[in-house]
Amino acid sequence: MGLGVEAGKRYCAPLRALLITGMLSSFVSVLAQDTPPQPIQVTTCQLEAHPDAYDRKLVRVRGRIYFGKFDFVIDSDCKDHRQARVWLDLGGDVESPGGYWGILTYLPKQKGQDAQVRGIAVPLVHDALLDLFVNDVGATRFRKPNGDNCGWECLFYEVTATLQGRFFSGTKGGFGLEECCHLLVIEKVIQVSSERNQVPAGGEFQCTSERWQFSAEELKELSTIPGCSLRDDFKMCSVEFAKHWGDSINASQGLDYPGPWMSRDMMLSYKSAANFIQGPDGISRMKPSSSVTRVACRAVSLPAPASDHVHCDFLHSGFLEDRNAAVALQKTVKAGHETWRLSDTIQVGWLAYHDWARQSELDATTPLRLAGCEQGTNAESKQPWAQCIWLARDGMQEVIVNLNKPMYLKDSAGSFDKVPWVTTEVEANRCRTEPK
């Protein structure tokens, strides 16, 4: 039996209301699913002071980035730094800059898969800001103008950034070097400010050295200066050293690193060679044989202007050792061929670099010079190893080749004498400059 018109209206009105309410609820539900979670605005100080409150949360934080052999952290001015800092890594499948500096405390990555931390997948927005951040954090000169090795003091940029990512508390199991820290896995780089320092990008330099051997009277006079002590590494004494050569310097305005005083443009340094002896009064004093060396450099080929942007690529082969190829190589050497592989690590390393460059379609035509080759044996296994390094004259390219003599090739007496050197890894690190 049909409904009357009025009854139909009364019946349909509540039904329409229910349908509309249901559709609105579904629409709101879909919107909620499509709307990404909003990050919590925090400071590094808050993360350090209350890590468990932000554990596994999406946060946005700004700070100075400190990067080097033993650091990849974000930091800012806190009145009371806690015992743990905030270590950084990248989400997605992008390797951390720490990977090409030999820091073994970065997250393992698989191509095409997001990084996983404590069961949480962390994606990564790969855009121009990310590329700029990764480049400027790690862009570095590979050797100082005076020939000394480089560390984090050779980085070209001081980087401050705003980062968005997933935070993980380190209070119940830390992250980073020796589990020192909490962890922020970057999902998106929001903003990057890179300030270029005075480290020269490229150029060739000629350096001269002068040595000052202290007389007994000079030694006595230096010993009365508080800054001229072993504890201060003579950095505050560098002002007195400089006066000897007629130089005027500010001890606090040198390169910020743990070595001897060096100007921020790396053109001038004072290296002390001091020996100490403890007197009957318990005070340590410099021996008469102590001295200081002044090293001054000048550019014979000018570096790039500081306004240029420095781009760096860090390329590595991964683990190269092929057991079958190594066994075949040993047979070749035993037959009297390529016997130089038993001793000439320089030639083995150089050929290994060019073989890998050819296979990887890398340009290997830049002239390089040998910086050094080290050899040694593993303390426990007695396995021989070697590492050779080549550098471009402008300090902007570096090639590192690692070699060893495989354990499985040693003879029945445990000797490696007739085992050829086998390549295990090749690195080609190269920087270039471009006008902004």
C-alpha positions as CSV (number, residue, x, y, z in Angstrom):
1,M,0.0,0.0,0.0
2,G,1.5,3.4,-1.0
3,L,2.3,6.2,1.4
4,G,0.5,9.5,1.2
5,V,2.3,12.6,0.1
6,E,2.6,14.1,3.5
7,A,3.6,10.8,5.1
8,G,6.2,10.3,2.3
9,K,7.7,13.7,3.1
10,R,7.9,12.9,6.8
11,Y,9.6,9.6,5.9
12,C,12.1,10.9,3.4
13,A,13.2,13.9,5.4
14,P,15.0,11.9,8.1
15,L,16.4,9.5,5.5
16,R,17.9,12.4,3.5
17,A,19.4,13.8,6.7
18,L,20.9,10.4,7.5
19,L,22.3,10.1,4.0
20,I,23.8,13.6,4.0
21,T,25.3,13.1,7.4
22,G,26.8,9.8,6.3
23,M,28.2,11.3,3.2
24,L,29.7,14.2,5.1
25,S,31.3,11.8,7.6
26,S,32.8,9.8,4.8
27,F,34.1,12.9,3.1
28,V,35.7,14.2,6.3
29,S,37.2,10.7,6.9
30,V,38.7,10.8,3.4
31,L,40.0,14.3,3.9
32,A,41.6,13.2,7.2
33,Q,43.3,10.3,5.5
34,D,44.6,12.5,2.7
35,T,45.8,15.3,5.0
36,P,49.4,14.6,6.1
37,P,50.2,14.9,9.8
38,Q,51.4,18.3,10.9
39,P,55.0,18.4,12.3
40,I,55.6,19.7,15.8
41,Q,57.7,22.9,15.9
42,V,60.5,22.3,18.4
43,T,64.1,23.4,19.1
44,T,67.1,21.1,19.5
45,C,67.2,22.2,23.2
46,Q,63.6,20.8,23.7
47,L,64.6,17.5,21.9
48,E,67.6,17.1,24.1
49,A,65.9,18.0,27.3
50,H,62.6,16.0,26.8
51,P,63.5,13.3,24.2
52,D,60.8,10.8,25.3
53,A,58.1,13.4,24.9
54,Y,58.9,13.6,21.1
55,D,59.8,10.0,20.5
56,R,58.6,8.7,17.1
57,K,56.9,12.1,16.5
58,L,57.1,14.2,13.3
59,V,59.0,17.3,14.2
60,R,60.4,20.4,12.5
61,V,63.6,21.9,13.9
62,R,66.2,24.5,12.9
63,G,69.8,24.5,13.8
64,R,73.5,24.6,12.8
65,I,74.7,21.4,11.1
66,Y,78.0,20.0,12.4
67,F,79.5,17.4,10.1
68,G,82.8,15.5,10.0
69,K,84.5,12.2,10.7
70,F,82.8,11.9,14.1
71,D,79.7,14.1,13.7
72,F,76.5,14.6,11.8
73,V,74.4,16.5,14.3
74,I,72.0,19.4,14.4
75,D,72.6,21.9,17.2
76,S,71.7,25.3,18.5
77,D,72.5,27.5,21.5
78,C,71.1,25.8,24.6
79,K,71.8,27.2,28.1
80,D,72.2,23.6,29.4
81,H,73.3,21.0,26.9
82,R,72.1,17.5,27.9
83,Q,74.3,14.5,27.7
84,A,72.9,13.5,24.3
85,R,72.8,15.5,21.1
86,V,70.6,15.0,18.0
87,W,72.2,12.8,15.3
88,L,71.0,13.2,11.7
89,D,70.3,10.7,8.9
90,L,68.3,10.7,5.7
91,G,65.0,8.9,5.1
92,G,64.1,7.1,1.9
93,D,66.9,5.2,0.2
94,V,69.5,8.1,0.0
95,E,72.9,7.4,1.6
96,S,73.9,9.6,4.5
97,P,76.8,12.0,3.8
98,G,78.5,10.2,6.7
99,G,78.8,7.2,4.4
100,Y,81.5,8.8,2.2
101,W,83.4,10.1,5.2
102,G,83.8,6.6,6.6
103,I,81.3,7.0,9.5
104,L,79.9,3.5,10.1
105,T,77.0,4.7,12.1
106,Y,74.4,5.6,9.4
107,L,71.2,3.7,8.7
108,P,71.4,0.8,6.2
109,K,69.6,1.6,2.9
110,Q,68.2,-0.5,0.2
111,K,67.5,0.8,-3.3
112,G,63.8,1.7,-3.7
113,Q,62.9,1.2,-0.1
114,D,62.3,3.8,2.7
115,A,64.7,3.7,5.7
116,Q,63.3,1.7,8.7
117,V,63.8,2.7,12.3
118,R,62.2,0.8,15.1
119,G,59.6,-0.6,12.7
120,I,58.7,2.9,11.2
121,A,59.3,3.6,7.6
122,V,60.7,7.1,7.0
123,P,60.2,8.5,3.4
124,L,62.2,11.3,1.9
125,V,61.2,14.2,-0.4
126,H,64.0,14.3,-3.0
127,D,64.1,17.8,-4.4
128,A,66.6,20.6,-5.1
129,L,66.7,21.7,-1.5
130,L,67.8,18.1,-0.4
131,D,70.5,18.1,-3.1
132,L,71.8,21.5,-1.9
133,F,71.7,20.4,1.7
134,V,73.6,17.1,1.1
135,N,76.2,18.9,-1.1
136,D,76.9,21.8,1.1
137,V,77.1,19.7,4.3
138,G,79.9,17.5,2.9
139,A,81.6,19.7,0.3
140,T,85.3,19.7,1.3
141,R,88.8,20.4,0.2
142,F,90.9,17.2,0.3
143,R,94.3,18.5,1.3
144,K,95.5,21.8,2.8
145,P,97.6,24.2,0.7
146,N,100.7,23.3,2.8
147,G,100.2,19.5,2.1
148,D,98.7,18.6,5.5
149,N,95.8,16.2,5.7
150,C,92.3,17.6,5.9
151,G,89.5,17.0,8.3
152,W,86.2,18.8,9.0
153,E,88.1,22.1,9.1
154,C,88.4,21.8,5.3
155,L,84.6,21.9,4.8
156,F,83.7,24.9,2.5
157,Y,80.4,25.8,4.1
158,E,78.9,26.5,7.5
159,V,75.3,25.1,7.1
160,T,72.2,26.1,9.0
161,A,69.0,24.3,8.0
162,T,65.3,23.8,8.9
163,L,64.6,20.1,8.8
164,Q,61.4,18.1,9.1
165,G,61.6,14.5,10.1
166,R,60.9,11.6,12.5
167,F,62.6,11.9,15.9
168,F,63.7,8.9,17.9
169,S,64.7,9.1,21.5
170,G,68.1,7.6,22.4
171,T,67.4,7.2,26.1
172,K,66.9,3.4,25.7
173,G,69.5,2.7,23.0
174,G,71.3,5.5,21.3
175,F,72.2,6.3,17.7
176,G,75.3,7.7,15.9
177,L,78.9,7.3,16.9
178,E,79.2,4.9,19.9
179,E,75.4,5.3,20.4
180,C,76.0,8.8,21.6
181,C,72.8,10.5,20.5
182,H,69.1,10.8,19.8
183,L,68.2,10.5,16.1
184,L,66.3,12.7,13.6
185,V,65.6,11.0,10.3
186,I,65.1,13.7,7.7
187,E,61.9,13.5,5.6
188,K,62.1,16.9,4.0
189,V,64.6,19.8,3.9
190,I,62.5,23.0,4.4
191,Q,65.3,25.7,4.2
192,V,69.1,25.8,3.8
193,S,71.5,28.7,4.6
194,S,75.1,28.0,3.6
195,E,77.8,30.5,4.5
196,R,81.0,30.2,2.6
197,N,84.2,30.3,4.7
198,Q,87.8,31.2,3.7
199,V,89.0,27.7,2.8
200,P,90.4,28.1,-0.7
201,A,88.5,26.2,-3.5
202,G,91.2,25.0,-5.9
203,G,94.4,26.9,-6.7
204,E,98.0,25.8,-6.5
205,F,100.3,27.0,-3.8
206,Q,104.0,27.4,-3.0
207,C,104.9,27.2,0.7
208,T,108.1,28.0,2.6
209,S,109.1,26.9,6.0
210,E,111.3,28.6,8.6
211,R,112.3,27.1,11.9
212,W,113.0,28.9,15.1
213,Q,115.2,27.0,17.5
214,F,114.7,28.5,21.0
215,S,117.8,29.7,22.8
216,A,118.0,29.1,26.6
217,E,117.0,32.7,27.3
218,E,114.1,32.6,24.8
219,L,113.0,29.3,26.3
220,K,113.0,30.8,29.8
221,E,111.0,33.8,28.6
222,L,108.4,31.7,26.8
223,S,107.9,29.5,29.9
224,T,106.7,32.5,31.8
225,I,103.8,33.1,29.4
226,P,100.6,31.3,30.6
227,G,99.5,30.5,27.0
228,C,102.8,28.8,26.2
229,S,101.9,25.5,27.8
230,L,101.4,21.9,26.7
231,R,97.8,22.0,27.9
232,D,96.9,24.8,25.5
233,D,98.7,23.2,22.5
234,F,100.6,26.5,22.2
235,K,97.7,28.2,20.4
236,M,97.7,31.2,22.6
237,C,101.5,31.3,22.4
238,S,101.3,31.6,18.6
239,V,101.1,35.4,19.0
240,E,104.6,35.4,20.5
241,F,105.8,33.0,17.8
242,A,104.4,35.4,15.2
243,K,106.3,38.4,16.6
244,H,109.5,36.6,16.0
245,W,108.9,36.9,12.3
246,G,107.3,40.3,12.5
247,D,103.8,38.9,12.0
248,S,100.8,40.3,13.8
249,I,98.0,37.8,14.4
250,N,95.0,37.3,16.7
251,A,95.2,33.9,18.4
252,S,91.5,33.6,18.7
253,Q,90.9,34.2,15.0
254,G,92.6,31.2,13.6
255,L,91.1,28.1,12.0
256,D,88.8,26.3,14.5
257,Y,90.3,22.8,14.7
258,P,92.4,20.9,17.2
259,G,95.7,21.3,15.3
260,P,98.4,24.1,15.6
261,W,97.4,27.7,14.9
262,M,96.5,28.3,11.3
263,S,94.9,31.3,9.5
264,R,91.4,30.7,8.3
265,D,92.5,31.0,4.7
266,M,95.1,28.3,5.5
267,M,98.0,30.5,4.2
268,L,99.9,30.8,7.5
269,S,100.6,28.4,10.3
270,Y,102.9,28.0,13.3
271,K,103.8,24.4,14.2
272,S,105.5,23.8,17.5
273,A,107.9,20.9,18.1
274,A,108.1,21.1,21.9
275,N,109.5,18.4,24.2
276,F,108.8,18.5,27.9
277,I,110.5,17.5,31.1
278,Q,109.2,17.6,34.6
279,G,111.4,19.4,37.1
280,P,111.9,18.6,40.8
281,D,109.1,21.1,41.6
282,G,106.6,19.0,39.6
283,I,106.3,21.7,36.8
284,S,106.6,20.6,33.2
285,R,108.9,22.8,31.1
286,M,110.0,22.8,27.5
287,K,113.3,21.1,26.7
288,P,116.1,23.1,25.1
289,S,115.6,21.1,21.9
290,S,112.1,22.7,21.4
291,S,111.3,24.8,18.4
292,V,108.6,26.2,16.2
293,T,108.2,26.3,12.4
294,R,106.4,29.0,10.5
295,V,104.8,27.8,7.2
296,A,103.7,30.5,4.8
297,C,101.9,29.8,1.5
298,R,101.1,31.9,-1.5
299,A,99.0,31.1,-4.5
300,V,100.8,30.5,-7.8
301,S,97.5,29.6,-9.4
302,L,94.5,31.4,-7.9
303,P,91.7,29.5,-6.3
304,A,88.1,30.0,-7.5
305,P,86.3,33.2,-6.2
306,A,84.5,32.7,-2.9
307,S,81.3,33.6,-4.7
308,D,81.4,30.5,-6.8
309,H,79.4,27.5,-5.5
310,V,81.4,24.3,-4.8
311,H,79.8,21.0,-6.0
312,C,81.3,17.7,-4.8
313,D,80.7,14.1,-5.9
314,F,81.8,11.2,-3.7
315,L,81.9,8.0,-5.7
316,H,82.8,4.6,-4.4
317,S,82.9,1.1,-5.9
318,G,81.5,-0.9,-2.9
319,F,83.3,-4.1,-2.0
320,L,85.1,-5.3,-5.2
321,E,86.9,-8.5,-4.2
322,D,86.0,-11.5,-6.5
323,R,87.2,-14.8,-5.1
324,N,87.3,-16.6,-8.4
325,A,89.2,-13.7,-10.0
326,A,91.6,-13.7,-7.1
327,V,92.3,-17.4,-7.4
328,A,92.9,-17.0,-11.1
329,L,95.2,-14.1,-10.5
330,Q,97.3,-16.1,-8.1
331,K,97.7,-18.8,-10.7
332,T,98.9,-16.1,-13.2
333,V,101.5,-14.8,-10.7
334,K,102.7,-18.3,-9.9
335,A,103.3,-18.9,-13.6
336,G,105.7,-16.0,-13.6
337,H,103.4,-13.3,-15.0
338,E,102.5,-9.9,-13.3
339,T,104.8,-10.6,-10.4
340,W,104.8,-6.9,-9.6
341,R,101.4,-7.6,-7.9
342,L,103.4,-9.2,-5.0
343,S,105.0,-6.0,-4.0
344,D,104.1,-2.9,-6.0
345,T,101.0,-1.6,-4.3
346,I,101.2,1.7,-6.1
347,Q,101.0,0.1,-9.5
348,V,98.2,-2.3,-8.4
349,G,96.2,0.6,-6.9
350,W,96.6,2.9,-9.9
351,L,95.6,0.2,-12.4
352,A,92.6,-0.7,-10.2
353,Y,91.4,2.9,-10.2
354,H,91.6,3.2,-14.0
355,D,89.9,-0.2,-14.5
356,W,87.0,0.8,-12.2
357,A,86.8,4.3,-13.8
358,R,86.5,2.7,-17.3
359,Q,83.8,0.3,-16.2
360,S,81.9,3.1,-14.4
361,E,82.4,5.5,-17.3
362,L,84.1,8.1,-15.2
363,D,86.6,10.6,-16.5
364,A,90.0,9.6,-15.2
365,T,92.1,12.0,-17.3
366,T,92.7,14.6,-14.5
367,P,96.4,14.5,-13.6
368,L,96.9,13.1,-10.1
369,R,100.0,12.7,-7.9
370,L,100.7,10.1,-5.3
371,A,100.1,11.4,-1.8
372,G,101.2,8.2,-0.1
373,C,100.8,4.5,0.3
374,E,100.5,2.8,3.7
375,Q,100.9,-1.0,4.3
376,G,100.3,-3.0,7.4
377,T,98.9,-6.3,8.8
378,N,95.8,-7.0,10.8
379,A,96.7,-7.5,14.4
380,E,94.7,-10.7,14.8
381,S,94.6,-12.4,11.4
382,K,98.0,-11.1,10.2
383,Q,96.3,-10.4,6.9
384,P,98.3,-7.8,4.9
385,W,96.5,-4.6,3.8
386,A,97.4,-1.4,1.9
387,Q,95.9,1.9,1.1
388,C,97.1,4.3,-1.6
389,I,95.9,7.9,-2.1
390,W,96.3,10.2,-5.1
391,L,95.5,13.9,-5.2
392,A,95.0,16.6,-7.8
393,R,97.4,19.5,-7.5
394,D,94.6,21.9,-6.6
395,G,93.4,19.7,-3.7
396,M,89.9,19.3,-5.3
397,Q,90.1,15.6,-6.3
398,E,91.2,12.5,-4.4
399,V,91.4,8.9,-5.3
400,I,91.7,6.2,-2.6
401,V,92.3,2.5,-3.3
402,N,92.2,-0.2,-0.7
403,L,94.0,-3.5,-1.2
404,N,94.6,-6.7,0.7
405,K,96.0,-10.2,0.4
406,P,93.0,-12.6,0.9
407,M,93.1,-15.1,3.7
408,Y,92.0,-17.9,1.4
409,L,95.1,-17.5,-0.8
410,K,97.8,-18.0,1.9
411,D,99.8,-21.2,1.8
412,S,99.6,-24.1,4.2
413,A,102.2,-22.5,6.4
414,G,100.1,-19.4,6.7
415,S,102.4,-17.3,4.6
416,F,101.2,-14.4,2.4
417,D,104.6,-14.0,0.6
418,K,103.3,-15.4,-2.7
419,V,99.8,-13.9,-2.5
420,P,99.1,-11.0,-4.9
421,W,97.5,-7.8,-3.9
422,V,93.8,-7.8,-4.6
423,T,91.6,-4.6,-4.9
424,T,88.8,-4.4,-2.3
425,E,87.5,-0.8,-2.8
426,V,88.0,2.3,-4.9
427,E,86.9,5.9,-4.1
428,A,86.9,8.8,-6.4
429,N,86.1,12.1,-4.6
430,R,86.0,15.2,-6.8
431,C,84.8,18.8,-6.4
432,R,84.3,21.6,-8.9
433,T,83.2,25.2,-8.7
434,E,80.6,27.0,-10.7
435,P,79.5,30.7,-10.6
436,K,76.2,31.1,-8.8
